[in-house]
Amino acid sequence: MTDEDLSWVVENERELHAFPWSEGNFADSLRAGYNCWVMRDEAEPVAYAVMLTVIDEAHLLNISVARTVQRRGIGGKLLEYLSSEAQRAGAIQFFLEVRPSNTAALALYERHGFVAIGRRKGYYPAADGRREDAIVMRREL
Ligand SMILES: CC(C)(COP(=O)(O)OP(=O)(O)OC[C@H]1O[C@@H](n2cnc3c(N)ncnc32)[C@H](O)[C@@H]1OP(=O)(O)O)[C@@H](O)C(=O)NCCC(=O)NCCS
């Protein structure tokens, strides 16, 4: 992901998430040197992800596939790519958080070997000022 991708990323982020990251959040991630990726089909962007690798741990912060091309294996491919990148950087464990209501993401993660290891109470903002727990998942690399 580069600065040139940000308008496409932010447009999709707003469409795909009830509580989207701002353009500033993505720009900060780029500046901070997080692993920020855009996946392309030919020249067309189809998915993006942000991952943070610290010593021997990788943390998935965002993974999103454009709505019109979901359920074609793109999310899974990107997740496997991130896993291999994390491994290459020396990570031996891959962590992520997910909303219990996000059944598509939960199914994707379980299918790719992530196992629930705990819950963070009220971690996410939710509708009407409420909060939603996060399920913490881990996969060994
Ligand atoms: C979650 C997400 C990234 C999945 O991407 P995708 O490209 O559609 O996923 P894949 O096609 O690789 O799916 C792999 C498997 O995940 C599961 N899965 C994916 N989407 C699903 C859905 N809507 N319902 C149920 N299971 C689903 C299935 O097991 C699927 O395998 P199958 O199609 O053979 O049954 C995509 O739905 C998305 O971008 N959602 C909005 C953003 C988001 O919530 N991101 C995660 C939190 S940051």
The ligand as a Gaussian input file, in Angstrom:
#p B3LYP/6-31G(d) Opt

LIG

0 1
 C      -13.989000     -11.316000       6.071000
 C      -13.552000     -11.117000       4.615000
 C      -12.170000     -10.461000       4.599000
 C      -13.476000     -12.478000       3.901000
 O      -12.903000     -12.306000       2.597000
 P      -13.323000     -13.237000       1.364000
 O      -12.412000     -12.972000       0.239000
 O      -14.773000     -13.067000       1.082000
 O      -13.059000     -14.682000       1.987000
 P      -12.771000     -16.051000       1.187000
 O      -13.501000     -16.056000      -0.105000
 O      -11.282000     -16.261000       1.160000
 O      -13.456000     -17.076000       2.186000
 C      -12.746000     -18.118000       2.813000
 C      -13.684000     -18.829000       3.758000
 O      -14.102000     -17.937000       4.798000
 C      -15.485000     -18.224000       5.129000
 N      -16.334000     -17.075000       4.740000
 C      -15.968000     -15.982000       4.036000
 N      -17.030000     -15.140000       3.899000
 C      -18.065000     -15.738000       4.517000
 C      -19.420000     -15.377000       4.726000
 N      -19.933000     -14.211000       4.237000
 N      -20.221000     -16.207000       5.439000
 C      -19.736000     -17.370000       5.933000
 N      -18.451000     -17.786000       5.759000
 C      -17.628000     -16.979000       5.069000
 C      -15.848000     -19.461000       4.343000
 O      -15.459000     -20.582000       5.118000
 C      -14.977000     -19.296000       3.129000
 O      -14.745000     -20.485000       2.431000
 P      -15.831000     -21.002000       1.339000
 O      -16.186000     -19.831000       0.463000
 O      -15.104000     -22.100000       0.618000
 O      -17.016000     -21.493000       2.140000
 C      -14.584000     -10.244000       3.827000
 O      -15.874000     -10.764000       4.068000
 C      -14.573000      -8.781000       4.218000
 O      -13.796000      -7.992000       3.684000
 N      -15.470000      -8.372000       5.139000
 C      -15.601000      -6.956000       5.533000
 C      -14.391000      -6.464000       6.290000
 C      -14.148000      -7.259000       7.562000
 O      -15.057000      -7.529000       8.343000
 N      -12.874000      -7.626000       7.790000
 C      -12.472000      -8.402000       8.954000
 C      -12.242000      -7.577000      10.148000
 S      -10.965000      -6.346000       9.945000

